[in-house]
Amino acid sequence: MAAVAPIDYELLERARARQNRLTKPLGSLGRLEEAGVRLAAIQRSERPRLGPGAVVVAAADHGVTAEGVSAYPAEVTPQMVLNFLAGGAAINQIARTAEAEVYILDVGVNALVEFPVHERLISARVRAGTGNIAREPAMSPAEAMAALQAGENAARRAISEGATLLAAGDMGIGNTTAAAALTAALLGLPASEVTGRGTGVDDAAYARKVAVVERALERATVELGDLTKADPLEVAAQLGGLEIVAAAGVFLAGATAGLPVVTDGFPVTAGALLAVRLEPNLKDHLFAGHRSVEPGHARQLEALGLEPLLDLNLRLGEGTGAVLAFPILRAAAEVLAGMATFDEAGVSEG
């Protein structure tokens, strides 16, 4: 597993001092200022710069869909992978405007045939979907490690091809159920506090979904004991999704390479929670792209100490909210790198 070095806190303070001397009223650019300071510490430069970005959209299926927890059939997962590859999905359009490449990672799609060869498709299928977490483990610990490594490898490829900031995205019918179970387990919260409507299920399906998450948590507790204290990767093997674990790998590899990494919505941020439990130094490399309408997402962001850059009532996934935030992070870097201080510009202070 990748090891993440701490950010440079001495440089962070020097960058903050420079930020406070720029030609503007102190604090007038709000959270953009703190984002720039953190980018400086991550890049170990008082004048950070961000170029092209990338998003790794990890795709996998979920056996828990057999419990009727989604408004969409499981067949949608492979169909959407083909849509990504054809450039017809929301993430393709948003990435184009945000100077980001889209990589599709098949880490566990339950498709009868292999996908066609494509320059942005990374085939690393660990298994054809997870087990039904209400009744059995999602995967074995070895499979969880393989999914983590698949995410790391996909991130390394994106970085080798020019990415200077990195996000993870997700595609997997049923994955908000897995994300709810994993989030509840890692944070010690009841199912009802972190389970939302996902793709938009009705009241009956929502009640069924909460009950399924409760059953999954009970089953995993029998297996591992206190889930908040158990090995995080073993908890993920019991309750998570292959794409959620792969997202954790994307974050770990990105931060190890010294890049800022950006969270998306509920399933991807479950992956961020897992990654931080595995490597606490990762936390300082994380930015929250947006706040999802899923109720559990706010609890995740609170646990990670992150304020979202955007709040647009998004709930699509695919990395859309993360990539929408890329231009904001570029602007934060440019402000700190390019603005003159009062002394440099010869401007009088008020």
C-alpha positions in Angstrom: 0.0 0.0 0.0 1.3 3.5 -0.9 2.8 5.6 2.0 1.8 9.2 2.0 4.4 11.7 3.3 3.1 14.6 5.6 2.7 17.9 3.9 5.3 20.6 4.6 3.8 22.6 7.6 6.6 25.1 7.7 6.0 25.9 4.1 2.3 26.1 4.7 2.9 28.9 7.2 5.2 30.8 4.8 2.6 30.5 2.1 -0.1 31.8 4.5 2.1 34.7 5.3 2.5 35.5 1.6 -1.2 35.1 1.1 -1.8 37.7 3.8 0.4 40.2 2.0 -1.3 40.0 -1.4 -3.0 43.1 -2.8 -6.4 42.5 -1.4 -8.2 43.0 1.9 -7.2 40.3 4.4 -9.4 37.2 3.9 -11.4 38.8 1.1 -11.1 35.7 -1.1 -12.5 33.5 1.6 -11.8 29.8 1.4 -10.0 30.2 -1.9 -7.1 31.6 0.2 -6.9 28.5 2.4 -7.1 26.2 -0.6 -4.1 28.0 -2.1 -2.1 27.7 1.1 -2.8 24.0 1.3 -1.9 23.5 -2.4 1.4 25.3 -1.7 2.1 22.9 1.2 1.2 19.8 -0.9 3.4 20.9 -3.8 6.1 22.2 -1.4 6.2 25.5 -3.3 5.1 29.0 -2.2 3.9 29.5 -5.7 1.8 26.4 -6.6 0.6 25.7 -10.1 -1.9 23.2 -11.4 -2.2 22.0 -15.0 -4.3 19.2 -16.4 -6.4 17.0 -14.2 -7.8 13.5 -14.4 -10.6 11.5 -12.9 -10.6 7.8 -12.5 -14.2 6.5 -12.7 -14.2 3.1 -11.0 -17.1 0.8 -12.0 -18.4 -2.3 -10.3 -21.6 -4.1 -9.5 -23.2 -5.0 -6.2 -24.9 -8.2 -5.2 -27.1 -6.2 -2.7 -29.2 -5.0 -5.7 -31.0 -8.4 -5.2 -32.6 -6.8 -2.1 -34.5 -4.2 -4.2 -32.4 -1.2 -3.0 -32.1 0.7 -6.3 -34.6 2.3 -8.7 -32.4 1.1 -11.6 -31.5 -2.5 -12.7 -28.0 -3.8 -12.4 -27.7 -3.9 -16.2 -27.2 -0.2 -16.1 -23.6 -0.4 -14.8 -22.1 -2.0 -17.9 -24.3 0.1 -20.1 -23.0 3.2 -18.5 -19.4 2.1 -18.9 -20.0 1.9 -22.6 -21.6 5.4 -22.5 -18.5 6.7 -20.7 -16.2 5.2 -23.4 -18.4 6.7 -26.1 -18.1 10.1 -24.5 -21.9 10.4 -23.9 -22.0 10.8 -20.1 -22.2 13.9 -17.8 -18.6 13.3 -16.6 -17.3 13.4 -20.2 -18.8 16.8 -20.8 -17.8 18.3 -17.5 -14.2 16.9 -17.8 -13.9 18.5 -21.2 -14.7 22.0 -19.8 -12.4 21.4 -16.8 -9.2 20.3 -18.6 -9.5 16.8 -17.3 -9.0 13.3 -18.8 -11.5 10.6 -18.0 -10.2 7.1 -17.2 -12.7 4.2 -16.8 -11.5 1.5 -14.4 -13.5 -1.8 -14.6 -12.7 -3.2 -11.2 -15.8 -5.4 -10.8 -18.5 -5.0 -13.5 -20.8 -8.0 -13.8 -20.8 -8.1 -17.6 -21.2 -11.2 -19.7 -18.5 -10.1 -22.2 -15.4 -8.0 -22.0 -15.6 -4.3 -23.0 -14.1 -3.3 -26.3 -10.5 -2.1 -26.2 -10.4 1.6 -25.6 -7.4 4.0 -24.8 -9.1 5.2 -21.6 -10.4 1.9 -20.4 -8.4 0.1 -17.6 -9.4 -3.5 -17.3 -8.7 -4.8 -13.7 -11.8 -6.8 -12.9 -11.3 -8.4 -9.5 -14.6 -10.3 -9.6 -17.9 -9.9 -11.3 -19.6 -7.8 -8.6 -19.7 -8.1 -4.9 -21.6 -10.5 -2.7 -24.9 -9.5 -1.2 -23.8 -7.7 1.9 -27.1 -8.3 3.7 -26.3 -12.0 3.6 -22.5 -12.5 3.0 -19.2 -10.5 2.8 -18.9 -8.2 -0.2 -15.5 -9.8 -1.1 -12.5 -11.5 0.5 -9.7 -9.4 2.1 -7.4 -10.4 -0.7 -10.0 -9.1 -3.3 -10.2 -5.9 -1.3 -6.5 -5.5 -1.5 -6.6 -6.2 -5.3 -9.3 -3.5 -5.7 -7.2 -1.1 -3.7 -4.1 -1.8 -5.9 -6.2 -1.5 -9.1 -7.1 2.1 -8.0 -3.5 2.9 -7.2 -2.3 1.6 -10.6 -5.0 3.6 -12.4 -4.0 6.7 -10.6 -0.3 6.2 -11.4 -1.2 5.8 -15.1 -3.1 9.1 -15.0 -0.2 10.8 -13.3 2.3 9.4 -15.8 0.2 10.9 -18.6 0.2 14.4 -17.2 -2.4 14.7 -14.4 -1.5 17.4 -11.8 -4.6 17.0 -9.7 -6.7 13.9 -9.4 -10.3 12.8 -8.6 -12.1 9.5 -8.2 -15.5 8.9 -9.7 -17.9 5.9 -9.3 -20.4 3.9 -11.3 -22.2 1.0 -9.7 -25.9 0.4 -9.3 -26.5 -0.3 -5.6 -23.3 1.5 -4.4 -25.0 4.0 -2.1 -26.2 1.0 -0.1 -22.6 -0.3 0.2 -21.4 3.3 0.9 -24.0 3.7 3.7 -22.9 0.4 5.3 -19.2 1.2 5.1 -19.7 4.8 6.4 -21.9 3.6 9.3 -19.3 1.0 10.2 -16.2 3.3 10.0 -17.9 6.2 11.9 -20.0 4.1 14.4 -23.3 5.6 13.2 -26.7 4.0 12.9 -27.9 3.1 9.4 -30.7 5.6 9.4 -28.3 8.6 9.7 -26.3 7.8 6.6 -28.7 6.0 4.3 -30.3 8.1 1.6 -32.5 7.5 -1.5 -29.6 7.0 -3.9 -31.1 6.8 -7.4 -34.4 8.1 -6.1 -36.2 5.1 -4.6 -39.7 5.5 -3.2 -40.6 5.3 0.5 -41.1 1.5 0.6 -37.8 0.9 -1.1 -36.1 3.4 1.1 -37.3 1.6 4.3 -36.1 -1.6 2.7 -32.7 -0.1 2.0 -32.3 1.1 5.6 -33.2 -2.4 6.9 -30.7 -4.0 4.5 -27.9 -1.7 5.7 -28.8 -2.6 9.3 -28.7 -6.3 8.5 -25.3 -5.9 6.8 -23.9 -4.1 9.8 -25.2 -6.8 12.2 -23.7 -9.5 10.1 -20.3 -7.8 9.8 -20.3 -7.1 13.6 -20.7 -10.8 14.2 -17.7 -11.4 11.9 -15.4 -8.7 13.1 -16.6 -7.3 16.5 -16.5 -3.5 17.0 -16.4 -2.3 13.4 -14.9 1.1 14.4 -11.8 -0.7 15.7 -11.5 -3.5 13.2 -9.0 -3.5 10.4 -10.4 -1.0 7.9 -9.7 -3.1 4.8 -11.4 -6.1 6.5 -14.4 -3.9 7.2 -14.4 -2.8 3.5 -14.2 -6.5 2.5 -17.4 -7.2 4.5 -19.4 -4.1 3.5 -17.9 -2.1 0.7 -17.9 -2.0 -3.0 -15.0 -2.8 -5.3 -15.2 0.6 -6.9 -15.3 2.2 -3.4 -12.1 0.4 -2.4 -10.6 1.3 -5.8 -11.4 5.0 -5.1 -9.4 4.7 -1.9 -6.5 3.4 -4.0 -6.8 6.4 -6.3 -6.5 8.8 -3.4 -3.6 7.0 -1.8 -1.5 6.9 -5.0 -2.3 10.5 -5.9 -1.3 11.8 -2.5 1.8 9.6 -2.4 2.8 11.3 -5.7 2.4 14.7 -4.1 -0.8 15.6 -5.9 -4.0 17.3 -4.5 -6.8 14.7 -4.6 -10.5 15.6 -4.8 -13.5 13.8 -3.4 -16.8 13.5 -5.2 -20.1 12.3 -3.7 -21.2 9.7 -1.2 -19.7 6.5 -2.5 -16.4 8.1 -3.5 -16.1 9.9 -0.1 -16.7 6.5 1.6 -13.5 5.5 -0.3 -11.8 8.6 1.0 -12.8 7.7 4.6 -11.3 4.2 4.0 -8.1 5.7 2.6 -7.6 8.1 5.6 -8.1 5.2 8.0 -5.4 3.3 6.1 -3.1 6.3 5.8 -3.9 9.3 8.1 -1.4 11.6 6.3 -3.7 11.5 3.3 -6.2 13.8 5.0 -4.1 16.9 4.3 -4.1 16.2 0.6 -7.9 15.9 0.3 -10.2 18.6 -1.0 -14.0 18.1 -1.1 -15.3 18.9 -4.5 -18.9 19.3 -3.5 -21.6 18.4 -1.0 -24.1 15.7 -2.2 -27.7 15.7 -1.2 -27.2 12.2 0.3 -27.5 12.6 4.1 -24.5 10.5 4.9 -22.2 12.7 2.8 -22.4 15.5 5.3 -21.3 13.1 8.1 -18.4 11.9 5.9 -17.2 15.4 5.3 -17.5 16.3 9.0 -15.4 13.3 9.9 -12.8 14.2 7.4 -12.8 17.9 8.4 -13.6 19.0 4.9 -15.6 22.0 3.7 -17.0 21.4 0.2 -15.9 23.8 -2.6 -19.4 23.6 -4.2 -22.9 22.9 -3.1 -25.1 22.4 -6.2 -27.6 19.7 -5.1 -25.7 17.1 -7.1 -26.2 13.4 -6.6 -25.0 11.8 -9.9 -21.6 10.5 -9.0 -19.2 9.7 -11.8 -16.8 12.2 -10.4 -18.9 15.1 -11.7 -18.8 17.3 -8.5 -15.1 16.7 -8.0 -14.1 17.7 -11.6 -16.4 20.7 -11.4 -14.1 21.9 -8.6 -10.9 21.6 -10.6 -11.1 25.2 -12.0 -11.6 26.5 -8.5 -8.5 24.8 -7.3 -6.5 26.1 -10.3 -7.7 29.6 -9.4 -6.7 29.2 -5.8 -3.2 28.2 -7.0 -2.9 31.1 -9.5 -4.0 33.7 -6.9 -1.2 32.7 -4.6 1.4 32.2 -7.3 0.6 35.2 -9.5 -0.7 38.0 -7.4 1.7 40.7 -6.2 2.2 41.6 -2.6 1.6 45.2 -1.4 5.4 45.7 -1.4 5.9 44.2 -4.9 3.2 46.2 -6.4 3.9 49.5 -4.6 0.3 49.6 -3.3 -0.5 51.3 -0.1 -2.1 49.3 2.6 -5.3 50.6 4.2 
